[in-house]
């Protein structure tokens, strides 16, 4: 496709102008002579922007608000002349102290008025996709996009390679390949980043908790305090023996034997009571720790379910968007039409006379003229049928593509809805389990805080033994000789002191024995820390393999992509100073990136190569406008497969248009 003529009326600085363009024109002139205005006109008609890519530019001439800017492009569409016109009607309405301006665009093809949608559909039927005008006609458009958008277009130029297929090729991405059988790469990266973050947080907190527990542990050695206890008990035994010697001789051996027996039973009963309380405290503490651990496990599962729900919601939004796009594209396809065959004017008797003498042509000349007319008519019909068949094939292909796109979106919607229902069911079950565990924890914590209530049988036994002991002591006291002097008083004082020290020793031993419970809790935390470190290591392994997969995918595709370009080669990744791998999308010329050891002329030629290569890939020919072409020399202007329009600054005061 090429531009044969541009006609302007009340467009920017041009009142009325007609510009005939050769096949590959050079438009030259001083700055401000109107070179860029011609490029602005082309892009305004098809993309509603100017050459600087400013959207909705003001094309109304200065000092006027009611003008109707009009641009007419006479195009050569595969040997057929097509006229495209766009006009803009502007209105100004005063609203108080402000003036509101509005504009309405109108479109025409071969002087037939069309809506904007029909205009686009008609141009598409002529193999001219208006949505592709900027990247295919403007050398600066493609590189002005974000890297991700450029890569998306470049990847479309390669054969399809799934992430799973690439991961299965190498042993060092085996774990990632197993994960890709059930999840997408984006889901894996999102989930593993969340797992790594949570593991980092827990592995930082757990050591602090362990340090706090270590601080409350007793540092005393149990063997030393057991030795002290033995020494005190031995001393007490000696004192009790001496006290017994000093007791009244009238005390009968039978009472003494009974008292000794009762005291032994009482000691055993009191020890059983203490052991029962210790077992109770230990059991409640173990129950609380176990329930807390189970609740944390449920919270981990709920966290992963929420992450999967978020991913499913994003997939659902994307599927709805693609379904809506497919429906809209299907509506657009219904508006496609192919113009009817235009039968040339039939031969009349007026056409069968000699233009010089006015006499009727001889019969042989009449037959020849009729034969030429019928041959020309048949050829035009054949060309029309060929174009119509191509148009119908393209329409059929578009319908199949849109149908497949809509079906894929519907399948994805159903899958997302099924996944979200499953996740909701899983979350409901897990929440119920967590709620049940929390209720059990509340009961266990209440049990842990409530005072120990021993069995009634044990209490009764201790009380009865104490009453029996008291009775026997009173019976023995009645027969004591309490006048044993100062030695008895000293022994009693020493016994009282031993009892006080034994109480302190027992307290210290109890604290030392509590170390066992603290050690159990510390071991549980260390186990939890190890589990989180394993999760973190696995997450880091999958994230590392995801980087490897991305690099290999880029390696695989970069040669296919570069095969479509004559001069430009694309760099899709680079290694950083720290050895890391980073995805990029950078064009290079002769091994240098744009802006690095490349001059302006080489970069302009490279941008033309990008436009020309994209046109080849999409199978569309559109004119390419290049401003600043004075940076090119005649020898390095590339030979393109489409019309190249060069805008060059010269000393010419008036606009000059010549062939290249």
C-alpha positions in Angstrom: 0.0 0.0 0.0 1.2 3.5 -0.8 0.0 7.1 -0.6 -0.4 8.8 -4.0 -1.8 12.1 -2.9 -2.5 14.1 0.4 -5.2 16.8 0.3 -5.5 19.2 3.3 -8.2 21.8 4.1 -8.1 24.0 7.2 -5.6 21.5 8.8 -3.1 23.1 11.2 -1.2 25.8 9.2 -2.5 24.7 5.8 -5.7 26.4 4.4 -5.8 24.3 1.2 -3.1 22.1 -0.1 -2.7 19.1 -2.5 0.5 17.1 -2.4 1.3 14.4 -5.0 3.7 11.8 -3.8 6.0 9.5 -5.9 6.7 5.9 -4.9 9.4 6.7 -2.3 9.2 10.5 -1.8 11.6 12.9 -0.1 9.8 15.9 1.4 12.3 18.7 2.0 12.2 22.2 3.3 13.2 24.5 6.1 11.9 24.0 9.7 8.3 25.2 9.8 7.7 24.7 6.1 5.1 22.0 6.7 7.0 18.7 6.3 5.8 17.2 9.6 2.3 18.5 8.9 1.9 15.8 6.2 3.0 13.1 8.6 0.6 14.5 11.2 -2.2 14.3 8.7 -1.6 10.6 8.0 -1.4 9.6 11.7 -4.4 11.8 12.6 -6.6 10.1 10.1 -5.9 6.5 11.3 -4.6 6.8 14.9 -6.0 10.2 16.1 -2.6 11.4 17.0 0.2 13.4 15.4 3.8 12.5 14.5 5.0 13.3 18.1 2.4 10.6 19.2 0.3 13.2 21.2 -3.3 11.9 21.4 -6.2 14.1 20.2 -4.0 16.8 18.9 -5.4 20.3 18.1 -5.4 20.4 14.3 -7.6 23.5 14.0 -5.8 26.5 12.4 -4.8 29.3 14.7 -7.2 32.2 15.5 -10.3 30.2 14.6 -12.5 27.8 16.5 -15.3 26.9 13.9 -13.1 25.5 11.1 -13.6 21.9 9.9 -10.1 20.4 9.4 -10.2 17.8 6.6 -7.6 15.4 5.4 -8.0 13.2 2.2 -5.6 10.4 1.4 -5.6 8.9 -2.0 -4.1 5.4 -1.5 -2.9 2.7 -3.9 -4.3 -0.5 -2.4 -2.9 -3.4 -4.4 -3.3 -1.5 -7.7 -6.7 -0.1 -6.8 -7.2 3.5 -5.9 -9.0 4.1 -2.6 -9.9 7.6 -1.2 -10.0 8.0 2.6 -11.3 11.2 4.2 -11.6 12.4 7.8 -13.2 15.6 8.9 -13.6 17.2 12.3 -16.4 19.5 13.2 -15.6 21.8 16.2 -18.1 23.7 18.4 -17.5 26.3 21.2 -20.2 26.9 23.9 -19.9 29.6 26.5 -20.7 28.5 30.0 -20.5 31.5 32.2 -16.9 32.7 32.2 -15.6 29.6 30.5 -15.7 28.3 27.0 -16.3 24.6 26.4 -15.1 23.1 23.2 -16.2 19.8 21.6 -15.4 18.0 18.4 -17.0 15.3 16.2 -15.0 13.2 13.6 -16.5 11.9 10.4 -15.0 9.2 8.1 -15.5 8.5 4.4 -14.1 5.8 2.0 -14.6 6.7 -1.7 -17.0 9.5 -0.5 -19.2 7.0 1.3 -19.8 8.1 4.9 -19.1 5.5 7.6 -19.1 5.2 11.4 -15.7 4.8 13.0 -16.4 1.1 13.6 -17.4 0.5 10.0 -14.5 2.6 8.8 -12.1 0.3 10.7 -13.8 -2.8 9.5 -13.8 -1.6 5.8 -10.0 -0.8 6.0 -9.4 -4.3 7.6 -11.2 -5.9 4.7 -8.6 -4.1 2.5 -5.8 -5.7 4.5 -5.2 -2.5 6.4 -5.5 -2.9 10.2 -5.8 0.5 11.7 -4.7 -0.8 15.1 -1.3 -1.6 13.6 -0.7 1.8 12.0 1.6 3.2 14.7 4.0 0.2 15.1 4.1 -0.4 11.4 4.3 3.2 10.1 6.0 5.1 12.8 9.7 4.3 13.4 9.7 5.5 17.0 6.5 3.8 18.3 7.7 0.2 18.9 10.7 1.2 21.1 8.6 3.7 23.1 6.7 0.8 24.7 7.5 -0.9 28.0 9.9 -3.8 27.8 7.2 -6.3 28.7 4.9 -5.0 25.9 7.8 -5.3 23.3 8.6 -8.8 24.5 5.0 -9.9 24.2 5.0 -8.9 20.5 8.4 -10.4 19.9 7.4 -13.7 21.5 4.4 -13.9 19.2 7.0 -14.1 16.4 8.3 -17.5 17.7 7.0 -21.0 17.8 5.1 -22.0 21.0 7.3 -23.4 23.8 5.5 -24.2 27.1 7.2 -23.7 30.4 6.7 -27.4 31.3 8.4 -28.6 28.1 11.4 -26.4 28.7 11.7 -27.4 32.4 11.6 -31.1 31.5 14.6 -30.9 29.2 17.2 -30.4 32.0 17.8 -32.2 35.3 18.5 -29.0 37.2 14.9 -27.9 36.8 13.4 -31.2 37.7 11.6 -30.0 40.8 10.1 -27.0 38.9 8.9 -29.3 36.2 7.0 -31.4 38.8 5.4 -28.2 40.2 4.5 -27.0 36.6 2.4 -30.1 36.1 -0.2 -28.7 38.5 0.5 -24.9 38.6 1.5 -22.1 36.2 4.9 -20.5 36.5 3.3 -17.3 37.8 1.4 -19.2 40.5 4.6 -21.0 41.6 6.6 -17.8 41.8 3.9 -16.0 43.8 3.4 -18.9 46.2 7.1 -19.6 46.8 7.8 -15.9 47.4 5.1 -15.8 50.0 6.4 -19.0 51.6 10.0 -17.7 51.7 8.8 -14.4 53.2 6.9 -16.2 56.0 9.8 -18.6 56.7 12.2 -15.6 56.9 9.9 -13.9 59.5 9.5 -17.1 61.6 13.2 -18.0 61.5 14.0 -14.5 62.8 11.5 -14.6 65.7 12.1 -18.2 66.9 15.8 -17.6 68.1 14.6 -14.7 70.1 12.0 -16.8 71.8 14.6 -19.5 72.5 16.9 -16.9 74.1 14.1 -15.7 76.3 13.4 -19.3 77.5 17.1 -19.9 78.1 17.2 -16.8 80.3 14.5 -18.2 82.7 16.2 -21.5 83.1 18.0 -22.2 86.3 21.8 -22.3 86.0 22.3 -24.4 89.2 23.7 -28.0 89.0 21.2 -30.6 90.3 23.9 -32.9 91.7 25.2 -30.1 94.0 21.8 -29.4 95.4 21.0 -33.1 95.8 24.2 -33.4 97.7 23.1 -30.5 100.0 19.8 -32.1 100.5 21.4 -35.4 101.5 23.7 -33.6 103.9 20.8 -31.8 105.6 18.7 -35.0 105.8 21.7 -36.8 107.3 22.2 -34.1 109.9 18.5 -34.1 110.6 18.6 -37.8 111.1 21.5 -37.6 113.6 19.7 -34.8 115.5 16.5 -36.8 115.6 18.4 -39.9 116.9 19.9 -37.8 119.6 16.5 -36.3 120.4 15.0 -39.7 120.7 17.7 -40.7 123.2 16.8 -37.7 125.3 13.1 -38.4 125.2 11.5 -39.8 128.3 12.3 -43.4 128.9 8.6 -43.9 129.9 7.7 -43.7 126.2 6.8 -47.2 125.2 8.4 -48.9 122.2 4.9 -49.7 120.8 3.9 -46.1 120.6 7.2 -45.1 119.0 6.8 -47.9 116.5 3.3 -46.8 115.6 4.3 -43.2 115.2 7.2 -44.1 112.9 4.9 -46.3 110.8 2.3 -43.5 110.5 4.9 -40.9 109.6 6.3 -43.1 106.9 2.9 -43.6 105.4 2.2 -39.9 105.7 5.4 -39.0 103.9 4.6 -41.5 101.1 1.0 -40.1 100.8 2.2 -36.5 100.6 4.8 -37.5 97.9 2.0 -39.2 95.9 0.0 -35.9 96.2 3.0 -33.8 94.9 3.6 -36.3 92.0 0.0 -36.2 91.0 0.0 -32.4 90.9 3.3 -32.5 88.8 1.8 -35.0 86.3 -1.3 -32.8 86.0 0.7 -29.6 85.3 2.9 -31.5 82.7 -0.1 -33.0 80.9 -2.0 -29.6 80.6 1.2 -27.9 79.4 1.7 -30.6 76.7 -1.9 -30.3 75.6 -1.6 -26.4 75.2 1.6 -26.7 73.2 0.1 -29.4 70.9 -3.0 -27.4 70.3 -1.0 -24.2 69.5 1.2 -26.2 67.0 -2.0 -27.6 65.3 -3.5 -24.1 65.1 -0.3 -22.7 63.4 -0.4 -25.6 60.9 -4.1 -24.7 60.1 -3.0 -21.0 59.7 -0.3 -22.0 57.2 -2.8 -24.0 55.1 -5.3 -21.1 55.2 -2.5 -18.7 54.1 -1.7 -20.9 51.1 -5.4 -21.2 50.2 -5.8 -17.4 50.3 -2.8 -17.1 48.0 -4.4 -19.6 45.6 -7.8 -17.8 45.7 -6.1 -14.5 44.8 -4.4 -16.2 41.8 -7.7 -17.7 40.8 -9.5 -14.3 41.1 -6.8 -12.7 38.8 -7.3 -15.6 36.4 -11.1 -15.1 36.5 -10.8 -11.3 35.8 -8.4 -12.1 32.9 -10.7 -14.8 31.5 -13.7 -12.4 31.7 -11.7 -9.8 29.9 -10.7 -12.2 27.1 -14.3 -13.5 26.9 -15.5 -9.9 26.5 -12.9 -9.2 23.9 -13.9 -12.3 22.0 -17.6 -11.2 22.1 -16.7 -7.7 20.9 -14.5 -9.1 18.1 -17.3 -11.4 17.0 -19.7 -8.4 16.8 -17.0 -6.6 14.7 -16.7 -9.6 12.4 -20.5 -9.5 11.8 -20.0 -6.0 10.4 -17.4 -7.1 7.8 -18.6 -6.8 4.3 -17.0 -7.0 0.8 -18.0 -4.5 -1.8 -20.1 -5.7 -4.7 -18.5 -6.1 -8.1 -18.5 -2.8 -10.0 -19.5 -3.6 -13.6 -17.8 -1.3 -16.1 -20.0 0.9 -18.3 -21.4 -1.2 -21.2 -20.6 -0.5 -24.8 -23.1 1.7 -26.6 -23.5 2.7 -30.2 -21.8 6.0 -29.2 -18.7 4.0 -28.5 -18.8 2.4 -31.9 -18.1 5.5 -34.0 -14.8 6.9 -35.2 -13.8 9.8 -32.9 -12.3 11.6 -36.0 -14.9 11.4 -38.7 -18.0 10.4 -36.7 -18.6 7.4 -39.0 -19.6 4.0 -37.6 -16.7 1.7 -37.2 -16.2 -1.2 -39.6 -17.5 -4.6 -38.4 -14.1 -6.1 -37.8 -13.1 -3.1 -35.5 -16.5 -3.3 -33.7 -16.0 -7.0 -33.0 -12.4 -6.3 -31.8 -13.6 -3.6 -29.5 -16.4 -5.8 -28.1 -13.9 -8.6 -27.6 -11.5 -6.3 -25.8 -14.3 -5.1 -23.6 -15.5 -8.7 -22.7 -11.9 -9.8 -22.1 -11.3 -6.8 -19.8 -14.6 -7.5 -18.0 -13.7 -11.2 -17.5 -10.3 -10.3 -16.1 -11.8 -7.8 -13.7 -14.3 -10.4 -12.6 -11.5 -12.9 -12.1 -9.5 -10.4 -10.0 -12.6 -9.6 -8.0 -13.3 -13.3 -7.3 -9.7 -13.8 -6.2 -9.9 -10.8 -3.8 -13.3 -11.9 -2.5 -12.0 -15.5 -1.9 -9.0 -14.1 0.0 -11.3 -11.9 2.0 -13.7 -14.8 2.8 -10.7 -17.0 3.9 -9.5 -14.3 6.2 -13.0 -13.8 7.6 -13.3 -17.6 8.2 -9.9 -17.6 9.9 -10.8 -14.7 12.1 -14.0 -16.4 13.1 -12.2 -19.6 14.0 -9.6 -17.6 16.0 -12.3 -15.6 17.9 -14.3 -18.8 18.5 -11.2 -20.5 19.9 -10.4 -17.5 22.0 -13.9 -17.3 23.4 -14.0 -21.1 24.1 -10.6 -20.9 25.8 -11.9 -18.0 28.0 -15.1 -19.9 28.9 -13.1 -23.0 29.8 -10.8 -20.9 31.9 -13.9 -19.3 33.6 -15.3 -22.7 34.4 -12.0 -24.0 35.7 -11.6 -20.8 37.8 -15.1 -21.1 39.3 -14.4 -24.8 40.1 -11.1 -24.0 41.7 -12.6 -21.1 43.8 -15.5 -23.4 44.9 -12.9 -26.0 45.9 -10.8 -23.4 47.7 -13.8 -22.1 49.5 -14.8 -25.6 50.6 -11.2 -26.3 51.8 -11.1 -22.9 53.6 -14.4 -23.6 55.3 -13.2 -27.0 56.5 -9.9 -25.6 57.7 -11.6 -22.7 59.5 -13.9 -25.1 61.2 -11.0 -27.2 62.3 -9.1 -24.1 63.5 -12.2 -22.9 65.4 -12.5 -26.3 67.1 -8.8 -26.3 68.0 -9.1 -22.8 69.4 -12.0 -23.8 71.6 -10.0 -26.8 72.8 -7.1 -24.4 73.5 -9.3 -22.1 75.6 -10.4 -25.1 77.7 -6.8 -26.4 78.0 -5.5 -22.9 79.0 -8.2 -22.7 81.7 -7.2 -26.1 82.9 -3.6 -25.0 83.0 -4.4 -22.0 85.2 -6.9 -23.6 87.6 -5.6 -25.0 90.9 -4.9 -28.7 91.1 -7.7 -30.7 92.8 -6.4 -34.0 94.0 -8.6 -37.1 94.3 -10.8 -37.2 97.3 -9.5 -40.6 98.4 -5.9 -39.3 98.5 -6.9 -36.2 100.5 -8.8 -38.4 103.0 -5.8 -40.7 103.4 -3.5 -37.7 104.1 -5.9 -36.2 106.6 -6.5 -39.4 108.4 -2.7 -40.0 108.7 -2.1 -36.5 110.0 -4.8 -37.0 112.6 -3.3 -40.3 113.6 0.2 -38.7 113.8 -1.1 -35.8 115.9 -2.8 -38.3 118.2 0.3 -40.4 118.6 2.5 -37.3 119.3 0.1 -36.2 122.0 0.2 -39.7 123.5 4.0 -39.7 123.4 4.2 -36.1 124.7 2.3 -37.1 127.8 5.1 -39.5 128.7 8.0 -37.2 127.8 10.4 -35.8 130.3 10.5 -32.2 129.1 13.2 -31.3 131.5 16.1 -32.5 129.5 17.9 -29.2 129.7 19.6 -26.9 127.1 20.8 -29.8 124.8 17.2 -30.6 123.9 16.5 -26.9 123.1 19.6 -26.7 121.0 18.6 -29.9 119.1 15.1 -28.5 118.4 16.6 -25.2 117.1 19.0 -27.1 114.8 16.1 -29.3 113.5 14.0 -26.2 112.8 17.0 -24.6 110.9 17.5 -27.9 108.9 13.8 -27.8 108.0 14.0 -24.2 106.7 17.1 -25.0 104.7 15.5 -28.1 103.2 12.5 -26.0 102.1 14.9 -23.7 100.2 16.7 -26.7 98.7 13.4 -28.2 97.5 12.4 -24.8 95.9 15.7 -24.7 94.0 15.4 -28.3 92.9 11.9 -27.6 91.7 13.3 -24.8 89.5 16.0 -27.1 88.2 13.5 -29.8 87.3 11.4 -27.1 85.5 14.3 -26.9 83.1 13.0 -30.1 81.5 9.8 -28.5 80.5 11.6 -25.5 79.1 14.0 -27.8 77.1 10.9 -29.5 75.6 9.5 -26.2 74.5 12.9 -25.2 73.1 13.2 -28.5 71.1 9.7 -27.8 69.7 10.7 -24.3 68.6 14.0 -25.6 67.1 12.0 -28.3 65.2 9.7 -25.5 63.9 12.7 -23.4 62.9 14.2 -26.4 61.0 10.8 -27.0 59.2 10.7 -23.3 58.1 14.3 -23.4 56.9 13.5 -26.4 54.8 10.4 -24.6 53.3 12.6 -21.6 52.7 15.3 -23.7 51.0 12.7 -25.4 48.8 11.2 -22.1 47.9 14.6 -20.6 47.0 15.3 -23.7 44.9 12.1 -23.3 42.9 12.7 -19.5 42.5 16.2 -20.2 41.3 14.9 -22.8 38.8 12.3 -20.3 37.7 15.1 -17.9 36.8 16.9 -20.7 34.9 13.7 -21.5 33.0 13.3 -17.8 32.1 16.8 -17.6 30.8 16.5 -20.8 28.8 13.2 -19.7 27.4 14.8 -16.4 26.3 17.9 -18.3 24.8 15.5 -20.6 22.9 13.4 -17.7 21.5 16.1 -15.0 20.8 17.4 -16.7 17.6 13.9 -17.2 16.3 13.1 -13.6 17.0 16.3 -12.2 15.4 15.7 -14.3 12.3 12.8 -11.9 11.4 15.0 -8.8 11.5 17.7 -7.8 8.9 19.8 -5.4 11.0 18.5 -5.2 14.5 19.3 -8.0 17.0 17.4 -8.2 20.3 19.0 -8.8 23.7 16.4 -10.4 26.1 18.6 -10.9 29.2 21.8 -9.9 30.9 24.0 -10.9 33.8 24.4 -8.4 36.6 27.6 -7.6 38.5 26.5 -9.8 41.4 26.1 -12.8 39.1 22.3 -12.5 39.0 20.1 -12.8 35.9 17.9 -10.0 34.7 15.2 -10.1 31.9 15.4 -7.1 29.5 14.3 -6.2 26.0 17.0 -4.1 24.3 17.7 -3.7 20.5 21.3 -3.7 19.4 23.0 -2.6 16.2 26.3 -4.2 15.2 26.5 -5.6 18.8 26.0 -2.2 20.5 22.8 -1.2 22.3 20.9 1.9 21.2 22.7 5.0 22.5 26.0 3.1 23.1 28.5 3.8 20.4 25.7 4.1 17.8 25.1 7.3 15.8 21.7 8.8 15.0 21.8 7.6 11.4 22.4 4.0 12.3 19.6 4.1 14.9 17.1 5.6 12.3 18.0 2.8 9.8 17.5 0.2 12.6 14.1 1.7 13.5 13.1 1.4 9.8 14.3 -2.2 9.9 11.9 -2.8 12.9 8.9 -1.3 11.0 9.7 -3.2 7.8 10.2 -6.6 9.7 7.0 -6.2 11.6 5.1 -5.5 8.3 6.6 -8.7 6.8 5.5 -10.7 9.9 2.0 -9.4 10.0 1.6 -9.5 6.2 0.7 -5.8 5.9 2.2 -3.0 3.8 1.9 0.5 5.1 3.8 3.7 4.3 6.6 4.6 6.8 7.2 8.3 7.7 10.7 9.2 8.9 11.3 12.7 10.2 14.9 13.9 10.7 16.0 12.0 7.6 18.8 14.5 7.0 20.8 12.3 9.4 20.9 9.6 6.6 23.2 9.6 3.6 21.9 8.5 0.2 24.0 5.3 0.4 22.6 4.1 3.7 18.9 4.7 3.0 17.6 1.1 3.1 15.5 -0.6 0.4 12.2 -1.5 2.0 9.3 -3.6 0.8 6.9 -0.7 1.3 6.7 3.1 0.6 9.3 5.1 2.6 8.5 8.8 3.1 11.6 10.8 4.2 11.1 14.3 5.9 14.4 16.2 5.5 15.5 19.7 6.6 17.0 21.7 3.7 17.4 25.4 2.9 14.3 25.4 0.7 11.8 28.0 1.9 9.0 26.2 0.1 8.1 22.6 0.5 9.8 20.4 -2.1 8.7 16.9 -2.9 10.9 14.7 -5.1 11.6 11.0 -5.7 14.2 9.1 -3.8 
